[in-house]
Amino acid sequence: MTTLLVSVFAFFGLHTLLWLPRSIHTIRERRKARQNPTRMAQYYIRRFTLAQRFTHLFVILSFISLAFTGMILKFSGMPWAKFFADLIGVQTAGTIHRLAAIVTFGYFTFHLYNMIKLKRSRHTPLLKFIFGPNSMMFNKQDIRDFIATMKWFFGKGPKPAYGRWTYWEKFDYFAVFWGVAVIGLSGLILWMPELFTHLLPGWLINVAQIIHSDEALLAVGFIFTIHFFNTHLRPDAFPMDTVIFTGLISLEELRRTRPREYQELKESGKLGKMIIKKEKPHRWEKAVKIFGFLFLTLGIILIVLILYSAMFGYK
């Protein structure tokens, strides 16, 4: 578990550090595009459906609830954890944690249902649906994109022409599957130990405790640092990428950040059918940003408390 935790943070931590210097050029491009907007800035395409956006909303709400209440337990000896435990009550924290777990299993099941429904509507063979060019499964293009990205980081090549999904987005996606399977199953064992010891040896309860605790720490640390940076805090996306909340991305942004997808849509003739014109942001989009900043702030505060506990008190 320790090896997994250290390996993930070492790899993506280095990936993040290498990304920072290369973002300077992208920032200049973004500023130039804002100062001299083209007609494309008024046109958008829908990148995420309503169901996908609501699913992500439940992911956020359940994850922040699980992270907060879980870290209170993990670092129960720290003053800040005792303060919050006394503030909301230990029993209440446990109830929130279990309810958030139920929500997690709920959105995960809903997502699988939608994937099955989408597969049937497309009348696509299973292997093609899973391993197709625009699926979330890793493929050879991701390897090529990763190698090209490394070359770009070191100034040995141009920025890759990313497609619909990048390799780090796919990693984030499958991290949820890993988390629900590993953290979720171990959590169920800890929730109902009497039931599971009818089926499993008693020592697996201790194993489940270790797995649940360490995997949760990995998930919280990854989401609130690496995922936040990749999605919102990197210089060329700062202060926030709202596409997962609004579902829309401008044609200008699509062409700049995902040129391969833009070109494929254009060549296939699908781009014109997907265009939506929008003159100015709606009021609810401002509310979305407030909501997003709130959870960004909560996540960063939790990471600071975890680091403080790890360095100055937690053993």
C-alpha positions in Angstrom: 0.0 0.0 0.0 2.8 2.4 0.8 4.6 1.5 -2.4 1.4 2.2 -4.4 0.9 5.6 -2.6 4.5 6.7 -3.1 4.6 5.6 -6.7 1.4 7.4 -7.8 2.4 10.7 -6.1 6.0 10.5 -7.4 4.9 9.9 -11.0 2.2 12.5 -11.1 4.0 14.9 -8.9 6.9 14.9 -11.4 4.4 15.2 -14.2 2.9 18.3 -12.6 6.3 19.9 -12.0 7.3 19.4 -15.6 4.0 20.8 -16.8 4.4 24.1 -15.0 7.2 25.7 -17.1 5.5 24.7 -20.3 2.3 26.3 -19.3 3.8 29.8 -19.8 3.4 29.7 -23.6 -0.2 28.4 -23.2 -1.1 31.2 -20.9 0.1 33.7 -23.4 -2.0 32.1 -26.1 -5.0 32.2 -23.8 -4.6 35.8 -23.0 -4.1 36.7 -26.6 -7.3 34.8 -27.5 -9.3 36.7 -24.9 -8.0 40.1 -26.0 -8.7 39.3 -29.6 -11.8 37.1 -29.6 -12.8 35.5 -32.8 -16.4 34.6 -33.9 -15.6 31.1 -32.6 -15.6 32.4 -29.1 -19.4 32.8 -29.3 -20.0 29.2 -30.4 -20.0 26.2 -28.2 -20.4 22.4 -28.4 -21.9 20.2 -25.7 -19.1 18.2 -24.2 -21.0 16.6 -21.3 -24.6 15.5 -21.1 -27.0 16.5 -18.3 -26.7 13.0 -16.8 -22.9 13.1 -16.8 -22.9 16.5 -15.1 -25.3 15.4 -12.4 -23.2 12.3 -11.9 -20.1 14.4 -11.4 -22.1 16.6 -8.9 -22.9 13.5 -6.8 -19.2 12.5 -7.1 -18.2 15.8 -5.6 -20.7 15.9 -2.8 -20.2 12.3 -1.8 -16.4 12.5 -2.1 -16.0 15.6 0.0 -18.3 14.1 2.7 -16.3 10.8 2.7 -13.0 12.6 2.7 -13.8 15.0 5.5 -15.5 12.5 7.9 -12.9 9.8 7.0 -9.9 12.0 7.7 -11.4 13.0 11.1 -11.3 9.3 12.1 -7.9 8.7 10.6 -6.3 11.6 12.3 -8.5 11.4 15.4 -5.5 12.2 17.7 -5.0 15.7 16.1 -6.6 18.8 17.7 -8.3 19.8 14.4 -9.9 16.4 14.1 -11.1 16.4 17.7 -12.5 19.9 17.1 -14.6 18.8 14.1 -15.6 15.6 15.7 -17.0 17.5 18.7 -18.6 20.1 16.4 -20.6 17.7 14.3 -20.6 14.7 16.7 -18.9 11.3 16.2 -22.2 9.5 15.5 -23.3 12.2 13.0 -19.9 11.9 11.3 -20.3 8.2 11.0 -23.8 8.6 9.6 -22.7 11.1 7.0 -19.8 8.8 6.0 -22.2 5.8 5.4 -24.8 7.9 3.6 -22.0 9.3 1.3 -20.9 5.7 0.7 -24.4 4.8 -0.4 -24.5 7.8 -2.8 -21.2 6.6 -4.2 -22.5 3.1 -4.9 -25.6 4.8 -6.4 -23.9 7.0 -8.9 -21.5 4.2 -9.8 -24.4 1.9 -10.6 -26.2 4.7 -12.5 -23.0 5.3 -14.6 -22.7 1.6 -15.5 -26.4 1.6 -16.4 -25.9 4.6 -18.7 -22.9 2.9 -20.3 -24.9 -0.2 -21.1 -27.7 1.9 -22.4 -25.3 3.9 -24.6 -23.7 0.7 -26.0 -27.1 -0.6 -27.0 -28.2 2.6 -28.6 -25.1 2.7 -30.8 -25.4 -1.0 -31.8 -21.7 -1.3 -31.4 -19.8 -4.6 -30.7 -18.6 -4.8 -27.1 -14.9 -4.7 -27.9 -15.3 -1.8 -30.3 -17.3 0.1 -27.7 -14.7 -0.5 -25.0 -11.5 0.0 -27.1 -12.8 2.4 -29.7 -10.9 5.7 -30.5 -13.1 7.9 -28.3 -13.6 5.5 -25.3 -12.2 5.9 -21.9 -10.1 2.8 -22.2 -6.3 3.3 -22.6 -5.0 2.6 -26.1 -1.9 3.1 -28.3 -2.8 6.7 -28.9 -2.4 7.4 -25.2 1.1 6.0 -25.3 1.9 8.2 -28.3 0.4 11.2 -26.5 2.4 10.5 -23.3 5.7 10.2 -25.2 4.9 13.4 -27.2 4.0 15.2 -23.9 7.3 14.2 -22.4 9.1 15.6 -25.4 7.1 18.8 -25.2 8.0 19.1 -21.5 11.7 19.0 -22.3 11.4 21.2 -25.4 12.1 18.4 -27.8 8.8 18.6 -29.7 5.5 20.5 -30.2 2.6 20.3 -27.8 0.6 17.1 -28.6 -2.7 17.5 -30.5 -4.9 15.9 -27.8 -8.2 14.2 -28.7 -11.4 13.9 -26.8 -9.8 12.3 -23.8 -6.2 12.7 -22.5 -4.3 10.0 -20.8 -4.4 11.8 -17.4 -8.2 12.1 -17.7 -8.5 8.4 -18.3 -6.4 7.7 -15.3 -8.8 9.9 -13.2 -11.7 8.0 -14.6 -10.4 4.6 -13.8 -9.2 5.8 -10.4 -12.9 6.1 -9.5 -13.5 2.4 -10.6 -10.5 1.4 -8.5 -11.7 3.4 -5.6 -15.2 2.1 -5.6 -13.9 -1.5 -5.8 -11.1 -1.3 -3.3 -12.2 1.4 -0.9 -15.9 0.5 -1.2 -15.5 -3.2 -0.6 -13.1 -2.8 2.3 -15.5 -0.1 3.7 -18.4 -2.6 3.5 -16.4 -5.2 5.4 -15.7 -2.7 8.1 -19.3 -1.6 8.1 -20.7 -5.1 8.5 -17.9 -7.2 10.0 -20.2 -9.8 11.5 -21.7 -10.6 8.2 -18.4 -10.9 6.3 -16.7 -13.0 9.0 -19.4 -15.7 8.2 -17.8 -15.8 4.7 -14.2 -14.7 5.3 -11.5 -15.3 7.9 -11.4 -12.8 10.8 -7.9 -11.5 10.0 -9.2 -10.0 6.8 -11.0 -7.4 8.9 -7.5 -6.0 9.9 -6.5 -6.1 6.2 -9.6 -4.3 5.2 -8.8 -1.6 7.8 -5.3 -1.0 6.4 -6.5 -1.0 2.8 -9.5 1.3 3.5 -7.4 3.8 5.4 -4.4 3.9 3.1 -6.4 3.9 -0.2 -8.6 6.6 1.2 -5.5 8.7 1.9 -4.3 8.1 -1.6 -7.6 9.1 -3.1 -8.0 12.2 -1.1 -4.4 13.3 -1.7 -4.6 12.6 -5.4 -8.0 14.3 -6.0 -7.2 17.4 -4.0 -3.7 17.9 -5.5 -3.0 16.2 -8.8 -6.6 16.2 -10.1 -7.2 19.7 -8.9 -4.1 20.9 -10.7 -4.7 19.0 -13.9 -8.3 20.2 -14.1 -8.4 23.6 -12.5 -5.1 25.0 -11.1 -2.6 24.5 -13.8 -1.7 28.0 -15.2 -3.4 27.6 -18.6 -6.7 26.5 -16.9 -6.6 28.7 -13.8 -8.7 29.6 -11.9 -11.3 27.0 -13.0 -12.4 24.9 -15.8 -16.2 24.9 -15.7 -17.0 22.6 -18.6 -18.0 19.7 -16.3 -20.6 21.9 -14.7 -21.9 23.8 -17.7 -21.3 20.9 -20.2 -20.2 23.4 -22.8 -16.8 24.2 -24.3 -16.2 27.0 -26.8 -15.1 26.1 -30.3 -12.1 28.3 -29.8 -11.1 26.5 -26.6 -11.8 23.1 -28.3 -9.5 24.0 -31.2 -6.8 25.2 -28.9 -6.8 22.5 -26.3 -8.0 19.4 -28.2 -7.1 20.0 -31.8 -7.3 16.4 -32.8 -10.9 16.1 -31.7 -11.8 19.4 -33.4 -10.3 18.2 -36.6 -12.0 14.8 -36.5 -15.4 16.4 -35.8 -14.8 18.9 -38.7 -13.8 16.3 -41.2 -16.6 13.9 -40.2 -19.2 16.7 -40.7 -20.5 16.4 -37.1 -19.1 19.7 -35.9 -21.8 21.9 -37.6 -24.6 19.8 -36.0 -23.2 20.2 -32.5 -22.7 24.0 -32.5 -24.6 26.1 -29.9 -24.5 29.9 -30.0 -24.2 31.6 -26.7 -23.9 35.4 -26.3 -23.1 35.7 -22.6 -22.8 33.6 -19.5 -26.1 32.8 -17.7 -26.5 33.7 -14.0 -26.4 30.1 -13.0 -22.9 29.8 -14.4 -21.8 32.3 -11.9 -23.4 30.2 -9.2 -21.5 27.2 -10.6 -18.2 29.0 -10.2 -19.0 29.9 -6.6 -19.9 26.2 -5.9 -16.7 25.1 -7.6 -14.5 27.5 -5.7 -16.1 26.4 -2.4 -15.2 22.8 -2.9 -11.7 23.7 -4.3 -11.1 25.6 -1.1 -12.4 22.8 1.2 -10.2 20.3 -0.6 -7.1 22.5 -0.3 -7.8 23.1 3.4 -8.2 19.4 4.0 -4.9 18.7 2.3 -3.1 21.3 4.5 -4.6 19.6 7.6 -3.5 16.2 6.4 0.1 17.4 5.7 0.2 19.2 9.0 -0.9 16.0 10.8 1.6 13.8 8.8 4.5 16.1 9.6 3.8 17.2 13.2 1.7 14.7 15.0 0.3 11.7 13.2 2.1 8.4 13.8 
